[in-house]
Amino acid sequence: MTTIPKQGMERAEVMERLAQFRAHDLNWRSGQAWAYVYDAGDTVEEVCKTAYNAYMTENALDPTAFPSLLEFENQLVRMMAHHLGGTDETVGNFSSGGTESILLAVKTARDYTRARHPERGRLNIVLPSTAHAAFHKAAHYLDLELIVTPVHPETFRADVEAVRTAINDHTCLVVGSAPSYAHGVVDPIREMAQVAQEADKLFHVDACIGGFLLPFFKRLGADVPDFDLSVPGVTSLSVDLHKYGFTAKGASVILYANKELRQSQIYACAGWTGYTIVNTTVQSTKSGGPLSAAWAVLNFIGDDGYMELAQKMFDATRRFIDGIQAIDGLDIMGNPDMNLVAVSSDEVNIFHVADEMKQRGWFVQPQLAFGDHKENIHLSINPKALDTVDGMLAALAESVEAARHIKPDPMVAGASATFSALDPSQFDDAMFGQMLAMAGINGVALPERMADINGILNAMPASLREKLLISFINELYI
Ligand SMILES: *Cc1c(COP(=O)(O)O)cnc(C)c1O
């Protein structure tokens, strides 16, 4: 049992221990991790950390006590409004990330609609199947219904007519992505927003990953579809700064077309014995660190700096896509608008490719099959990738060849058949134990090679996958 040590450790020892904990972490500094980390290099990292530390202890709970934090937030919101087609009417807030920005947009739509149409009962959100899971989470937390619409099977862009048909009297929000995380393609936002507007519905653009970078890509000559607040009918937009703004994690901005909308976002509670709470976001006590870091990084890098970084990612993405097309057995899914690429294969098991890459020191993110969407590996392309893209492509070509020679394990086919036939509602602890045993998992320690486990998960219905992974995580944490 770990306890708080009776006597505190020496400062040096604490720091040394902290460093030791890293031993098994993903090594993102190598430029070989093509997921999870957004890296603009050492100098930006230094500026970010120094600025974060400077305001780490200040509390954004009360903007009147810390006008510094209010000023950072207002300036960041202004910068993003300007960057993303806003007007003088545009308002917004700084949140802890894309998920929180989305949660706020959904809550705002719900409360805005409820206040005006209390007779509408339980409300829903209309969203394409490619919209981020954060909307599903928001609907779950806020007790809303989801109406999921199909996307085009080859472009992975939302089907506008399906959206039009799905909207009903109970709809409070329609959603489009710019771009979707999984395939990196921008939905037909202009057409979708028009449909929403005609039906008198609010429309949210999830530009969490794209909002910062796409305007730079456009200036570099990329053919980026219109997606921002200048598109008629767009009422809110989320943009993460902790992705291609390259600031510290815990930084996103939610923008609204006007103050009347944002009114529904703000929560107040005077009905208790303590201080009256007025919160713009989910958090109450809130570190100033992410705010000061974001302000510092945006001002340090500047428009020219971001253009340079964007150019690197733009060039690396082109080289990567060309390179993939030259590798037998790999296909790019859709036609990515940004630096996010999904790669699938009709010839080899893509999960083995991911394992082979890992053995060669490269990290890519497996994405499981969903509906008609094939399993694939997902790559996000950092500025550093311009220097590593050739090595990455060579490793991929080798990994595909290696994967060709791996014989499928009959256990996977057997387990997949068993699990895909199970009724997810019957899932219990005993079944969880059985599944782990069948997949060869000892305790919760995952094997080096994940292809078989991914293969089994891939064959399961989504609802069983969810239950299984909840049980797994429930075991993983104490
Ligand atoms: C990352 C992302 C989110 C969720 O953001 P978090 O910062 O991970 O909470 C939502 N939508 C898209 C398109 C994203 O890429």
The ligand as a MOL file (V3000), in Angstrom:
LIG
                    3D

  0  0  0     0  0            999 V3000
M  V30 BEGIN CTAB
M  V30 COUNTS 15 15 0 0 0
M  V30 BEGIN ATOM
M  V30 1 C -9.5220 16.4190 -30.4750 0
M  V30 2 C -10.8860 16.5840 -31.0180 0
M  V30 3 C -11.9940 16.7460 -30.1710 0
M  V30 4 C -11.9230 16.5580 -28.6790 0
M  V30 5 O -11.0130 17.3700 -28.1010 0
M  V30 6 P -10.1790 17.0280 -26.7770 0
M  V30 7 O -9.2780 18.1990 -26.7210 0
M  V30 8 O -9.4820 15.7180 -26.9970 0
M  V30 9 O -11.1220 16.9810 -25.6380 0
M  V30 10 C -13.2050 17.0100 -30.7730 0
M  V30 11 N -13.3350 17.0750 -32.0920 0
M  V30 12 C -12.3050 16.8720 -32.9300 0
M  V30 13 C -12.5200 16.9330 -34.4030 0
M  V30 14 C -11.0480 16.6100 -32.4170 0
M  V30 15 O -10.0180 16.3800 -33.2250 0
M  V30 END ATOM
M  V30 BEGIN BOND
M  V30 1 1 1 2
M  V30 2 1 2 3
M  V30 3 2 2 14
M  V30 4 1 3 4
M  V30 5 2 3 10
M  V30 6 1 4 5
M  V30 7 1 5 6
M  V30 8 2 6 7
M  V30 9 1 6 8
M  V30 10 1 6 9
M  V30 11 1 10 11
M  V30 12 2 11 12
M  V30 13 1 12 13
M  V30 14 1 12 14
M  V30 15 1 14 15
M  V30 END BOND
M  V30 END CTAB
M  END
